[in-house]
Amino acid sequence: MIAATGVDESSLHYRGWRVVLACFLMAFFMFGFGLYGQGVYLAELQRAHGWPGTLVSAASTFSFLLTSVLVIFTDGLLARIGLRSLILCGLSALGASTVLLALMQTPWQLYLAYALMAVGWTGMGTVVIATVLNSWFERRRGLALSLAFNGATCGGIVLVPLLLALTGSIGFRSAMLAATIVMVVLVLPVVVIFTGWPAEMPPASGRHASGDDTAAPADHSRRALLANAAFWTMVLPIAIALLAQMGFIIHQVTFLEPMIGRYAAGLAVTIMAAMAVVGRLSLGLFVDRLDPRLACAASMTSQAAALFVLLQTESPTVLLMCCAVYGFSIGNMITFPPLIIQREIGATAFAAAMGLGTSISGIISAFGPGIVGVVRSLTGDYTMAFAMCVVLDLVAAGVVLWRPGKAAKIAAS
């Protein structure tokens, strides 16, 4: 194990922290362009080409669903082409996607750009980041994951306003091209220099301790994962919580604006995003000493409580406080799965479990905004829709605490 090698993971000289920096930048641009930036693309492509919002929205849904399929094969790609090559493929695909978004003229190019974005998610997304950091850290794994995934939130806080500001001054096309160049200049050398597997791999990792850049093929099967009760009691509650979370986030401004105005509603989004960063950092300092299932249930319960209070008040101050409390746990929903997988399923099946779990939760959570929208349309307001989210969070918290016997780790056959 890493701990057995005498490596001091707390030292800033430990190479793993340079890998964290690389993962932070990957998450920053992948989530900035691939998730938060899609609201910018929706507005600008409609303005530039007159395309209906349904066309661009459908492309976004297509991209997320394709991503959920592709991430299943992350472990196989790591074994075949290696970590660094997979990340560089993802960077190339994301760069090609953003350039195409800047230059496109026809709808088919939009779908091609979003398909390339899905390939980018496969090479630079959650599964790859969690897998590489899992191999570098043992005692400080939770902190490393929290710091790296904070890049995702920072991408929304920094990159989106920057794109909007640049679009206003030099136009959407030039803004996208300039941001793409910055991404390549920052990420490419960091990936080439810093990323790779540790020279000393944990025996349970399923990879050779050879120091090369290629992960050895794992002999576990996805069928074994699907038959593992511990896997399902992690995946399903995370998927349910993310469904409720996506539903609230997408409809948050629409819900708040009639009560507190557009400016305050925008402030609520900013506060929520900022608290997501604080929440990840706070969790990262302690999560390695906590039971990840218990901490996950507590996060889900806090979100349910915040939504419940949100529905009981019209006070602007209380509403903003509820958004802050809700935001404190937002980012942690993608931090808990790798911690639970490592403890209960094992390192040998880590990449496969992360890929399959991310795929399942991604597909389920993608329906969150639509379900909330349908319930709101049927009832006339958001009371029942957000009450449903409260119930979903509480159900998820209960399920994630269920430990079906002693979880047997999936060993290579």
Solvent accessible surface area in square Angstrom, and as a share of the most:
residue,aa,sasa,rsa
1,M,85,0.38
2,I,8,0.04
3,A,42,0.33
4,A,85,0.66
5,T,64,0.37
6,G,69,0.66
7,V,50,0.29
8,D,84,0.43
9,E,1,0.00
10,S,77,0.50
11,S,33,0.22
12,L,154,0.77
13,H,163,0.73
14,Y,26,0.10
15,R,80,0.29
16,G,0,0.00
17,W,37,0.13
18,R,93,0.34
19,V,0,0.00
20,V,10,0.06
21,L,85,0.42
22,A,0,0.00
23,C,1,0.00
24,F,57,0.24
25,L,28,0.14
26,M,0,0.00
27,A,0,0.00
28,F,29,0.12
29,F,6,0.03
30,M,0,0.00
31,F,20,0.08
32,G,0,0.00
33,F,0,0.00
34,G,0,0.00
35,L,53,0.26
36,Y,90,0.34
37,G,0,0.00
38,Q,16,0.07
39,G,49,0.47
40,V,8,0.05
41,Y,0,0.00
42,L,59,0.30
43,A,45,0.35
44,E,21,0.09
45,L,2,0.01
46,Q,67,0.30
47,R,167,0.61
48,A,73,0.56
49,H,58,0.26
50,G,63,0.60
51,W,27,0.09
52,P,80,0.50
53,G,24,0.23
54,T,107,0.62
55,L,41,0.21
56,V,1,0.01
57,S,54,0.35
58,A,48,0.37
59,A,0,0.00
60,S,21,0.13
61,T,70,0.41
62,F,77,0.32
63,S,0,0.00
64,F,58,0.24
65,L,65,0.32
66,L,50,0.25
67,T,18,0.10
68,S,7,0.04
69,V,71,0.41
70,L,49,0.24
71,V,7,0.04
72,I,36,0.18
73,F,104,0.43
74,T,0,0.00
75,D,27,0.14
76,G,17,0.16
77,L,59,0.29
78,L,3,0.01
79,A,15,0.12
80,R,188,0.69
81,I,71,0.36
82,G,1,0.01
83,L,1,0.00
84,R,65,0.24
85,S,47,0.31
86,L,7,0.04
87,I,1,0.00
88,L,50,0.25
89,C,69,0.41
90,G,0,0.00
91,L,8,0.04
92,S,76,0.49
93,A,8,0.06
94,L,0,0.00
95,G,8,0.08
96,A,46,0.35
97,S,0,0.00
98,T,0,0.00
99,V,50,0.29
100,L,34,0.17
101,L,1,0.01
102,A,8,0.06
103,L,80,0.40
104,M,3,0.01
105,Q,106,0.47
106,T,52,0.30
107,P,56,0.35
108,W,162,0.57
109,Q,36,0.16
110,L,0,0.00
111,Y,66,0.25
112,L,79,0.39
113,A,0,0.00
114,Y,0,0.00
115,A,24,0.19
116,L,47,0.23
117,M,0,0.00
118,A,0,0.00
119,V,62,0.36
120,G,0,0.00
121,W,25,0.09
122,T,10,0.06
123,G,1,0.01
124,M,0,0.00
125,G,2,0.02
126,T,20,0.12
127,V,5,0.03
128,V,1,0.00
129,I,0,0.00
130,A,0,0.00
131,T,1,0.00
132,V,0,0.00
133,L,0,0.00
134,N,7,0.04
135,S,1,0.01
136,W,11,0.04
137,F,0,0.00
138,E,46,0.21
139,R,105,0.38
140,R,65,0.24
141,R,20,0.07
142,G,0,0.00
143,L,21,0.10
144,A,0,0.00
145,L,0,0.00
146,S,0,0.00
147,L,55,0.27
148,A,0,0.00
149,F,0,0.00
150,N,5,0.03
151,G,0,0.00
152,A,2,0.02
153,T,8,0.05
154,C,29,0.17
155,G,0,0.00
156,G,15,0.15
157,I,62,0.31
158,V,76,0.44
159,L,4,0.02
160,V,25,0.14
161,P,68,0.43
162,L,83,0.41
163,L,1,0.00
164,L,93,0.46
165,A,67,0.52
166,L,45,0.23
167,T,22,0.13
168,G,72,0.69
169,S,86,0.56
170,I,90,0.46
171,G,28,0.27
172,F,27,0.11
173,R,119,0.43
174,S,49,0.32
175,A,0,0.00
176,M,0,0.00
177,L,56,0.28
178,A,37,0.29
179,A,6,0.04
180,T,8,0.05
181,I,111,0.56
182,V,75,0.43
183,M,0,0.00
184,V,55,0.31
185,V,97,0.56
186,L,83,0.41
187,V,1,0.01
188,L,71,0.36
189,P,58,0.36
190,V,24,0.14
191,V,0,0.00
192,V,71,0.41
193,I,114,0.58
194,F,42,0.17
195,T,1,0.00
196,G,5,0.05
197,W,11,0.04
198,P,8,0.05
199,A,69,0.53
200,E,112,0.50
201,M,18,0.08
202,P,10,0.07
203,P,114,0.72
204,A,52,0.40
205,S,5,0.03
206,G,29,0.28
207,R,36,0.13
208,H,123,0.55
209,A,66,0.51
210,S,70,0.45
211,G,43,0.42
212,D,74,0.38
213,D,35,0.18
214,T,58,0.34
215,A,6,0.05
216,A,16,0.12
217,P,99,0.62
218,A,40,0.31
219,D,90,0.47
220,H,24,0.11
221,S,56,0.36
222,R,79,0.29
223,R,202,0.74
224,A,40,0.31
225,L,0,0.00
226,L,79,0.39
227,A,87,0.67
228,N,20,0.10
229,A,47,0.37
230,A,6,0.04
231,F,0,0.00
232,W,77,0.27
233,T,5,0.03
234,M,4,0.02
235,V,2,0.01
236,L,70,0.35
237,P,0,0.00
238,I,6,0.03
239,A,0,0.00
240,I,40,0.20
241,A,0,0.00
242,L,25,0.13
243,L,19,0.10
244,A,0,0.00
245,Q,10,0.05
246,M,51,0.23
247,G,0,0.00
248,F,1,0.01
249,I,56,0.29
250,I,99,0.50
251,H,29,0.13
252,Q,1,0.00
253,V,58,0.33
254,T,71,0.41
255,F,28,0.11
256,L,0,0.00
257,E,55,0.25
258,P,112,0.71
259,M,68,0.30
260,I,26,0.13
261,G,31,0.30
262,R,183,0.67
263,Y,181,0.69
264,A,20,0.15
265,A,0,0.00
266,G,35,0.33
267,L,69,0.34
268,A,0,0.00
269,V,57,0.33
270,T,79,0.46
271,I,48,0.24
272,M,8,0.04
273,A,27,0.21
274,A,45,0.35
275,M,53,0.24
276,A,3,0.03
277,V,27,0.15
278,V,68,0.39
279,G,0,0.00
280,R,8,0.03
281,L,72,0.36
282,S,37,0.24
283,L,23,0.11
284,G,1,0.01
285,L,94,0.47
286,F,110,0.46
287,V,1,0.01
288,D,37,0.19
289,R,177,0.65
290,L,77,0.38
291,D,50,0.26
292,P,5,0.03
293,R,1,0.00
294,L,108,0.54
295,A,14,0.11
296,C,0,0.00
297,A,6,0.04
298,A,60,0.47
299,S,13,0.09
300,M,0,0.00
301,T,61,0.36
302,S,35,0.23
303,Q,0,0.00
304,A,2,0.02
305,A,54,0.42
306,A,6,0.04
307,L,1,0.01
308,F,114,0.47
309,V,65,0.37
310,L,3,0.01
311,L,40,0.20
312,Q,116,0.51
313,T,30,0.17
314,E,133,0.60
315,S,44,0.28
316,P,73,0.46
317,T,89,0.52
318,V,51,0.29
319,L,0,0.00
320,L,35,0.18
321,M,119,0.53
322,C,9,0.05
323,C,1,0.00
324,A,19,0.15
325,V,73,0.42
326,Y,1,0.01
327,G,0,0.00
328,F,78,0.32
329,S,4,0.03
330,I,25,0.13
331,G,4,0.04
332,N,4,0.02
333,M,1,0.00
334,I,37,0.19
335,T,0,0.00
336,F,0,0.00
337,P,16,0.10
338,P,0,0.00
339,L,12,0.06
340,I,3,0.01
341,I,1,0.00
342,Q,22,0.10
343,R,117,0.43
344,E,31,0.14
345,I,3,0.01
346,G,5,0.05
347,A,10,0.07
348,T,23,0.14
349,A,0,0.00
350,F,2,0.01
351,A,13,0.10
352,A,0,0.00
353,A,0,0.00
354,M,5,0.02
355,G,0,0.00
356,L,14,0.07
357,G,8,0.07
358,T,41,0.24
359,S,2,0.01
360,I,30,0.15
361,S,10,0.07
362,G,24,0.23
363,I,66,0.33
364,I,52,0.27
365,S,10,0.06
366,A,36,0.28
367,F,116,0.49
368,G,0,0.00
369,P,28,0.18
370,G,43,0.42
371,I,65,0.33
372,V,0,0.00
373,G,20,0.19
374,V,86,0.50
375,V,30,0.17
376,R,94,0.34
377,S,86,0.56
378,L,144,0.72
379,T,67,0.39
380,G,59,0.57
381,D,71,0.37
382,Y,13,0.05
383,T,73,0.42
384,M,113,0.50
385,A,0,0.00
386,F,0,0.00
387,A,32,0.25
388,M,49,0.22
389,C,0,0.00
390,V,16,0.09
391,V,87,0.50
392,L,43,0.21
393,D,0,0.00
394,L,89,0.44
395,V,72,0.41
396,A,0,0.00
397,A,9,0.07
398,G,46,0.44
399,V,46,0.27
400,V,0,0.00
401,L,76,0.38
402,W,152,0.53
403,R,113,0.41
404,P,37,0.23
405,G,60,0.58
406,K,200,0.85
407,A,32,0.25
408,A,74,0.57
409,K,122,0.52
410,I,22,0.11
411,A,79,0.61
412,A,53,0.41
413,S,126,0.81
